[in-house]
Amino acid sequence: MFLPRRGDSSMTLRLPGVEPTMKQLLNLTQLCCFPKMRIPVRCLQVRLCCNSTSSVLSARERRGASDQFKTQISSGPSFHDFIRASTSNKATALDIEVEYKHEYLSADLELGNSQKVYFETYGCQMNVNDTDIAWSILQRNGYQRTEHLNEADVVLLVTCSIRETAEQTIWNRLQELTAMKNKRRRSRTPMKIGILGCMAERLKTAILEREKLVDILAGPDAYRDLPRLLTVAEGGQQASNVLLSLEETYADVMPVHHSPQGYSAFVSIMRGCDNMCSYCIVPFTRGSERSRPASSILEEVRILSDQGVKEVTLLGQNVNSYRDTSKEQFCGAIPTKLSRGFKTVYRPKLGGMRFSDLLDGVSQVDPNMRIRFTSPHPKDFPDEVLHLIAERENICKQIHLPAQSGSSQVLKAMRRGYTRESYLELVRNIKNIIQGVSLSSDFISGFCGETEEDHQQTLSLIREVGYNIGFLFAYSMRKKTHAFHNLKDDVPADVKQRRLEECIAVFRQEAARVNATLIGSTQLVLVEGESKRSAKELRGRADSNMRVIFPREDVAVHPASESSCESNTAAINVGDYVLVKIMSATSQSLRGHAVCHKLPLKSSKYDEHLPSQPRLPHDLDRHC
């Protein structure tokens, strides 16, 4: 077994049959006997020598064994798990490839034994995907999933730390669950409560110590360890693993997508972030950027296509900075291309399969599967990505372009790597290449040092760009961030709130104006279910990601021939693609009536049979 030191590519192996030196025994004894010293695993170097010729392992083997060993040591294995008795068998290099087991826990104990798990997911789409990954791991270990909280043996909250309000929601929920747990303890098997995700990593000590509200804690890179953590919790102890990884992408874990309709799915392509924006906690809760091998992503998309999934969203903290270096042919000296006028806080990255190449491959898996991606960074939109989006029918003509502020001064304090002028130049370039593109954005009101003039510049940027969807928030300081250590949160709370409300008001005005241009157009809509207000109406999402409401009624399927508009009619079901002619619009949604069921995207034979109408921005009759 071995344990590499962070940043050290060399390592020495200890083979069975070879006794350690006294110095090594002393080091290991100190580790096992003084847990309160909290020696970081990544800083510990164990060098065990052998008399035989040293064996060389591949990088993949070293990474795999290292991850397994870190999982084992984080739970406190006994001394005998480090130093094993001598055996008469001679070891070879192949003997090292044995998968590590938790020998201090019986394998049977790690089985779920049909215990029921209830998930609650908070925050972004990445957390939804993380829930699917965690459930996939638990399902393989004998757990069952329930949608009813009162049936649950285990309750797992997949959490978000991006804002203070998100964390406060979790604290309040933990109080409610703990009260439920205390009542249940008198009548049946006690319920276990766990915190997963970003909040687990950021507030690990506070969560474990605050009123003993949770039984297990697992960070974003520790979901593989959930069966062991739950086993330890069964013994009445709190169990925690919040180690961040430089390599974990869960590439070999096929998420169990839990959408009841099964029409759409999230596919994580990379994890972590290197941008180090001064306000953002993500690099500290999710770690540095690492990308899944393209082959595993394409295989997952193929499986989803075979399962009948109609829409896939590629996910990442900085999704368009994807860079696969898993194969030698991808590696080279060509630096990463950025949007013109943008820069990074880190040195240029060299080589790797880029996002445009992956997006190209994913879009070709199934031409009738719609492709989205989020959340991108504006710096990672070179022209080749934009041209690919414009050319491929099944890649949505909608781009999320987080601005965060309209002031160059505030953007500099945020360490965003661009100015107002370079952002607007990118917007013009996107609109020029992708005709009828829809834009959405993020904005933060009241960042450190923001003046009233800075705020007015943000309002003017919103008016100038014309977004149709937005996510706007008041700034909340997060510990560990650059802003926490170097800037002053000097905008009063009431001023933040006023500026936020003004941003929202302007945003809605502009969204209503942009959406009004869609009246009369035909939008391709993926049906998601009944309207929340009436069972007589259906709702779905257009290519622009706007919500579309239309009456539930039978509509045409396909024309009988190229020269005839006569066709059969059929009911519209969840998961269907239909063409909807837009009759009215607000800042929040579009309304219209269904024209027909969708024909394959690669076919355009039905164009001539649609009612004559002007081609407006977002006009999607080309999808017929």
N, C-alpha and C positions, 0 to 999 in steps of 0.2 A: 504494500500500500504506500501511498505517497501523499504529500501535501505541498503544492507549489507555493512559493512566495509570490505575491502580486508583482507583476512586472518582470518576473524571473522565468525565462523560458526553459532553464535547465532544472533538473530535479534528480534526486537519487532515490533508488527504490530499495525497499526492504523485502527480501524474499523469504518465504518460509524456510525454516531450518537454519537461519542465521541469527545469532543473538545480538542485541543492541549493545552499544557501549554504555559505560556508567554515566557519562555526560548526557546521553540521550535519555536514560532512565530518569535522571534527575529532572530534566526538562519536562518530561511527560508527567512525572509525579506532581510537579508544581502546577501544571495545567489542570490536573484532575482534582487536586486537593484545595485549590483556592479559586473557586468559581466567582467570588465577588470581585476579583481583579478584572474580570470582563476583558480578557485579552482578545482583541479582534482576530478572528480566524485568518483573515487575509494577511495579517502581519506575522503570523507564526510560521517558522520554517523548521521542518523536521527533516534532518538529514540522517538517513539510516544507510549504513554501509554494508556491502557484501563482499565476500572473497572471490566470487566468481566474476566473469567478465560482465561489465555493465551492459544492460539491455536498453535499446532505444525504442520508444513508443511513438506512434504517430500523434500528431497534434489532436486529432479527434479523440483518440483513446485517452490521452492525458486530460482533455477537457471533461470527458465523460466520467472518468474515475475521480477527478477532482471535485466535480459537482456532487457525486455520490458521497464522497468522503466529507464534504462540507455539511451535507444534510445530516450525516451520521454524528459528526462531532458537535453540531449545534444542539443536539438533544442530550448531550452528556453521557456518552458511552463509558463503560467501565475501563479500567486499566487493561484488562485482558483483551479488549477489542483492539487495542493498539499493539500489544506485545503478545504474540501467540506462541504456544508451546512448540518446541522443535519437533519436526516429523522426520521420518526416515525417507520420505519422498523428496526427490530432487526437483526444484522448480525450474521451469523454462520460461522463456518470454511469453509463451501462450498462456501460462498460468496466471499472468497478471490481468488477463481479460475477463476474469470472473467478476460478475456484478456484485457490488457490495450489498450486504443485507444488514438489517438492524438486528444483530445477533443478541442484543440485550432485550429485544422484544420478540415474542413468538410471532411467526408469520400469520398464524391463525387470528391473533389478537387484532391485526390491522384490517381484518375483513369487517365490512359494515354490518353483516348479519341482518340485512333488510331494514336497517334503521332508516327512518324517513327524514329527508333533508328539505328544508324550506329556505329559499333564497329571496333576499330583498336587494335590489340593485339600484344604486344611486349614481348620478353623475353622467359621464359621457358614454359614447358608443363603445369605447374601449372597455369600459366596465361591463357592458352587456356581453361583449365577446369574452371577457375574463370569466364571467359567470358560466358561459357555455364550456370554457376550458376546465374550470374547477369541477363542474358537474360531470364532464367526461371522465375525469380522473376518479371521482368518487363512485361513479356508476360501475367502473371496471373493478372496484374494490367491494362490491356487494351492497352499496347503498341504494335506496329508492328515493324518488323525488315526489314531493307533495305540494299541491297548490293551496293547502289549507293549514294555516298556522297552528290551529289547535291539535293537529295530528302530528306535528313535527317533533322528532327526537333531537334534531340539530337545526338551529337557526343560524344562517350565515348572512351577514350584511356585507355586500361588496360596496366599498365606500369611496368617497371623493374628498380631496383636500384642497381643491383649487380656490375655494372661498370659505371664509369663516362661517357664513350662514349654512353651508353644506355640512360642516362638521357639527354645528350646534344641532342640526336636525338629527344627526346620528346619536349624539349624547341623549337627546330627549327620547329617542326610540329605544335606546338601551335601558333607560329607566322603566319604560313600559314593559319591555321584554323580561326584565329582572323581576318585576312584580308578578308577571305571569308564571315565571319559573318558580318563584317561591311558593305560589299557590299549588302548583302541580307537584312539588316535592312531597306533599303530604299524601298524595293519592296514587302516584305512578312513578315510572322511571324519570329521574330529573332531566330536564331539557338542557342541552348544551348550547351556548351562545358563542359565536365566533365573529371576529372582524377581519375582513379580507381587503386587500387593495391599498390605496395610497395612504389612507388615514392610519392603517395598521403600521406602516413604516414610519410615518412622521411623528406619531404620538404613542409609540410603543410602550414607553415607561408609564406615561400618564394613564393609558387605557388599562394596563395590567394592575396598577395600584389604586385607581380611583374606584373605591367602593366595591372592588372585586366584581365588576359587572360582566366580564367576559371570561370564557374558559380557554379559547384558543385565539391566536393572532397569527395571520399569515400575510406577508407582504406580496407585492405583485409578481415576484420571481420565485415564490415558495409554494405554489399550488400543488406541485408534485408531492409535497410533504404533508398534505392534508390528512391522508389516512393515518400516518403516525401521530400527528398532533391530536387527532380525535381519540386515538387509542390512549395516549398519555392522559388526556382529559377524563377519560372513563375512569381512571384511577383516582380522580379527585384533585388533580394538580392542574395548574395553568400551564399551557404549552404555547411556545412562541417560536416563529422562524420568520425574520424580516430581513434576511440577508439579501442584498442586491447582487445581481449577476452581471458580468460583462458579456455573457454569451447566451443566456436563456431567451429563447424565442418560442418555445413550445411547438417547434416545427413538426414534431412527430405526434402531436396530440390533435386528433380530429375532434373539434368542438361538437358537442351535441346541441344543435340549434333547436331552441325550445319555442320558437314561434308556432303557435297553435295552427296557423294556416300553412306555414312552411313556404310562403311565396318569396320571402326575402331573407338575406343572411348577411352577417358581417364576417369579413375575413381579415384577420390581423396580418399585416405584412412586415411590420417593424415595431420595435418597442424603444422607449426612452427618447431623450432629446439632448442635443449638444448646444442649443442656441443660447442658453443661459440669459434669457430676457430678465431684466432686473426685478420684475414683479412676480415671476413665475416659480412655483414650487415643484413643477413636474420633474426637472432633472434630479431633484433630491429625493423624490418619492418613486420615480420610475427608472432612474439610472441613466446611463449614457446610451446613445443610439446603437442598435444592432438590428440587422435585417435578416429575415427568414430567407433560406435558399429559395430561389425562384421555382425550382422543381417541386417543392412541397406546396407552394402556393397554387401553382397551376393544377396540381393533382387534387387539392381541396376544391378548387373551382369546378373541375370536371365532375367530381363526386356530387357537388351541389347541383350541377346541371342535370345529371342523371336522376337526381331526386326530384326534379321538377321545379327547382328554385328559379324564379323569374328575374330577380334583381340581386346583385351582390354589391356591397359597399366595402372597398378596401380601406383598412384602418391603420392609423399610426399617429403617434404624438406629433411627428413631422413627416407625414405620409409621403410627400413628394421628394424627400431627401433619401429615399430608399436607395441602398447601395449594396448589392449582393457580391461578396468577395469569396464565396464558398468554393468556387472552382478556379483553377489556375488560369484558364483562358480569360476569366473576367478581370484578372489583375493586370495592371499596367501603370504607366506613368502619366496618363492623361488626367488632368485635374477636373474636378466637378464643375459643370457649367452653372452659373447663377443668372438670375434675371439681370438685365442691364441696369447699372446704377446701384446694385445691392452688394453688401459685404457681410462677412461673418466675424464673430469674435474668436473663432478657431482658424487654424491654418487650413489651406485648401486640402481636400481629401483626394487621393489619387486612385484611379482605377475603379473597377467594380461595374456590375450590370446596373444601369440606372433605371429610374422610375419610368421613363418613356419606353424602354425595352420591355419592362414588366407589364405595363399597361397595354402595350401592343399585343403581348402574348395572351393576357387575360381576355382581352376583347375578342380574340379569335377562337376561344374555347367553344363558345356558343353564340352565334350572331343574333339569336333571339333573347339573350340574357342581357338586361340593362346593367351598365357598370357605373358606379359612383365611387368617389374617394373623399376621405376627410381624416384628419384636419391638416391642410397643407400650410406651408409658410410661403409668403409672397416671393421670397428670395429664390425659390426653387421652381420657377416657371420659365425655363429656357424655351426658345421658339419651337423646338422639336416636340415638346409636350403639347403645346397649344395647337400645332398643326395636326397632330395625331387626334386630339379631341375633335377638331373640326372635320376630319376625314371619316372617322368611324361613326356609323349610324347608332350603334348601341352604347357609345360612351355619352353620358348625359352632358348636354351643353349648359352646364351649371358649374360655377367655380366658387368655392368659399375662399375669400381673400381677406383674412383678418388684418384690419388697419390699426386698431387699438387707439389711435389718436390721429387728428388732422394737423397737429402742430409738429414741425421738425424739431423744435426744442424739447418737447415732451418725448418724441420718438427717440431722441438721443439719450435722454435719461432712462428710457425703457430698454435701451441697448437693442433696438430692433434692427439696426443695420441698414436703414434707408431713411430718406427724407420724404416730406410730403410730395415734392416734385417728382422723385423717382417712382413713388407709388402711383401717382396719377399717370405717369408715362407708361407704366405697366398696364394700368387699366385701359388706356387707349390702344395699346398693342393687343391686348386680349380681345377687345371689341372689334378691332380691325381684322383679326385672324379668324375668330369664331363668331360668325354672323348670328345675331339674335341671342347671344349668351346671357344668362342670368347670373347675377352676382349677389353673394351674401357676405356678411362680415361680422367681426367682433369689435366692440368698443368698450373702453374703460373710462369712466368719468371720475375726476378728482384724484388723478395720480399725483405723486409727490412733486410739489413745485408748480403744479398746473395753475396758470393765471386765467383771468376771465378772457383775455385775448386768445390764449391757447384753446379755451373751450369754444369760442366763436369760430376758430379755424376748423375745429372738429365738425361743428354744425355745417359749415360751408362745404366741407369735404363730402359729407353725407348727401347734401343737395347736388353737388357736382357729379358724383358717381352714379347715384340712382340705384340703390340696392332694393331687392324685393323681400329679403329675409335678413334679420339681424339678431344678434345676441349682445345685449348691452347690460353692463353691471357697474356699480359703484366700486371703487378700489378698496380692497381690504389688505392690509399688510400681512405677509406671511413670514414666519421665522425661517431662517437659513438662507433666504434669498439675498441677492446683492442689494436690493433696496432696503432691507431690514438692517443691514450692516453699514450702509453708506449714505442713505438718504433719509429725509425726515418726512413723515406722514403729516404734512402741515395744512392740508385742506380740511376745514371743519366738516363734520358729518352732515350738517344741514345743507351746506353748500354742495357737497357731493350729490346729495339726494336731489337738490334743485337742478343741477346740471344734468343728472341722469334723466330726470323727467323731461327736460327740454330736448335732450338727444332722442328720447323715445318718441316724443311728439313730432319732431322733424322727420325721423325715420319713417313713421307711419304715413306722414303726408307724402313723402317721396315714393314709398312702396305702393300707396294707392294710385299715384300717378303712373308709375311703371306698369302696374298690373292692369290699369285701364287700357293700355295699348294692346292688351291681349284679347279684348272683346272682339268677337268675330273670327278669331283664329280657332284652329282645331288642335287640341292637345292630346298627346298620348298619355294615358292615365293607367297606372297599376292600381287595381281596386284593393283596398285594405279592409273594408268592412262597412257596416251600417253607419250612417251619420249619427252623431251623438244626440241630435235633436229629434230625429224622426226615423222610424223603421222603414218609412216609405222612400227614404233617400239613401244613396250610397256615397262613400267618400273614397278618395284615392290621392295619389301623388302624381303630378305632372313631371315631365322631364326637368323642369325648372325647380323641382322639389316643393312647389306650391301645392297646398291642399285644394282639391277640387271636389265640389259637391254636385250631385246630379240625381234625377229621379230614378228609382228602381223600375226598370221596364225591359221587356224583351227587345233586342235590337238585331239588325242584320248580322249574319255570320260572314259569308263570302259570296261574291257574285257567282252565278252559275257558270258564266263564261266571260271572256274578255269583252264581248259585244253586248252583254246583258247586265242590267243592274238587279235583276230578280235574284233573290237569295232566300234561304231559310232564315228564320229568326230563332234566337235562343236567349234564355235568361242570363243575366250577368252575375257571375259568382266571384267570391273573394279569390284573388290571385289571377284574375283575368286582366288582359290588356284590352282597353277599349279606347276608341277615339271619341273625345267629347268636344263639342262646339261650345265655346265660351260665350255666355250671354250677359254676364255682369261680373264685377270685380270689386273687392275691397282691399284694404292693406293686409288682411289676414288670409283671404281665401278667394277662390274663383268659383263661379257657378255656371252651369250649362246643362246640355242634354246630350246623351250618348248618341253617336251616329252609327257606329258599327263595332263589332269585335275586331281586334287587331289582326292584320295579316302579318306573315313573317317580315322582319325588318329588311331582309335582303330582297324583297319583292316590291316593285313599285307599279304593278299592273292596275291597281285600283285607283290611282290618282285621278284619272279622267272621270271617274264616276262620282267623285265628291262634289257637293254643291259649289258653284263658282263663287270665289271670294278672293279678296286681295291678300297677298302674302305679307303678313305683319311679323314683327319680331316674335320669336318662339312658335311660329306657325309650323306645326309638325305633320302636315298632311303628307310629307315625304315618307312617313312611316307606313303608309298603306301599301 
